[in-house]
């Protein structure tokens, strides 16, 4: 089911889906390395769901471009895992042409 949601967000762009999937896996792996903990199936799944939720929120509710989202995921996940509030509206407030999103 999670993969289907990501695929819908990528509008059938298999190359972009692959890029997003690889980046999500690296973010999850990095988060375990930062925690110096051993990944369990349930914790990998939990972190994936956090990232997927963030991706959907940043794309649909905030209109962020995919590169900007992917660059932000490690910080956003770390904040969520550490219980630190992370508000995307407080992030960078400028438009970057290669970003693919107009930010207000």
C-alpha positions as CSV (number, residue, x, y, z in Angstrom):
1,X,0.0,0.0,0.0
2,X,2.8,2.5,0.9
3,X,4.5,1.9,-2.4
4,X,1.2,2.5,-4.2
5,X,0.8,5.9,-2.5
6,X,4.3,6.9,-3.5
7,X,3.7,5.8,-7.1
8,X,0.6,7.9,-7.3
9,X,2.5,10.9,-6.1
10,X,5.1,10.4,-8.8
11,X,2.4,10.4,-11.5
12,X,3.8,7.2,-13.0
13,X,7.3,8.6,-13.5
14,X,9.3,5.4,-12.8
15,X,12.6,7.2,-12.8
16,X,11.5,9.7,-10.2
17,X,9.9,6.9,-8.2
18,X,13.2,5.1,-8.2
19,X,15.1,8.2,-7.1
20,X,12.6,8.9,-4.3
21,X,12.6,5.3,-3.1
22,X,16.4,5.2,-3.0
23,X,16.6,8.5,-1.2
24,X,14.0,7.3,1.4
25,X,16.0,4.2,2.0
26,X,19.2,6.2,2.5
27,X,17.5,8.5,4.9
28,X,16.2,5.6,6.9
29,X,19.6,3.9,6.9
30,X,21.2,7.1,8.0
31,X,18.7,7.6,10.8
32,X,19.6,4.1,12.3
33,X,23.3,5.0,11.9
34,X,22.8,8.2,13.8
35,X,20.9,6.4,16.5
36,X,23.5,3.6,16.6
37,X,20.7,1.2,16.7
38,X,19.8,-2.0,14.9
39,X,16.9,-1.8,12.4
40,X,13.9,-3.9,13.1
41,X,11.1,-4.5,10.6
42,X,8.6,-2.6,12.6
43,X,10.9,0.4,13.1
44,X,11.9,0.6,9.4
45,X,8.2,0.5,8.6
46,X,7.5,3.3,11.2
47,X,10.2,5.5,9.8
48,X,9.0,4.9,6.2
49,X,5.5,5.9,7.1
50,X,6.8,9.1,8.8
51,X,8.8,9.9,5.6
52,X,5.9,9.1,3.3
53,X,3.6,11.3,5.3
54,X,6.1,14.1,5.2
55,X,6.5,13.7,1.5
56,X,2.8,13.9,0.8
57,X,2.3,16.9,3.1
58,X,5.2,18.9,1.7
59,X,4.2,18.1,-1.9
60,X,0.4,18.6,-1.7
61,X,-0.1,21.1,1.2
62,X,3.0,23.2,0.8
63,X,3.7,22.8,-2.9
64,X,7.4,22.0,-2.4
65,X,9.4,20.7,-5.3
66,X,10.7,17.1,-5.1
67,X,14.4,18.0,-4.8
68,X,13.6,20.4,-1.9
69,X,11.6,17.6,-0.2
70,X,14.2,15.0,-0.6
71,X,16.9,17.4,0.7
72,X,14.7,18.1,3.8
73,X,13.7,14.6,4.7
74,X,16.7,13.7,6.9
75,X,16.2,16.8,9.0
76,X,12.5,16.4,9.2
77,X,12.7,12.7,10.1
78,X,15.4,13.4,12.8
79,X,13.1,16.1,14.3
80,X,10.1,13.7,14.4
81,X,12.2,10.9,15.9
82,X,13.6,13.1,18.6
83,X,10.1,14.6,19.3
84,X,11.2,18.1,18.3
85,X,8.5,20.1,16.5
86,X,9.3,20.7,12.8
87,X,7.3,23.2,10.9
88,X,7.8,23.3,7.1
89,X,6.3,26.7,6.9
90,X,9.3,28.0,9.0
91,X,11.8,26.7,6.5
92,X,13.4,28.6,3.6
93,X,11.1,31.2,2.1
94,X,12.5,31.8,-1.3
95,X,11.9,30.5,-4.8
96,X,14.7,28.5,-6.4
97,X,14.0,27.9,-10.2
98,X,15.5,24.4,-10.3
99,X,13.4,23.4,-7.2
100,X,10.2,23.2,-9.2
101,X,8.1,25.0,-6.6
102,X,7.1,28.6,-6.0
103,X,7.3,29.4,-2.4
104,X,5.3,32.3,-0.9
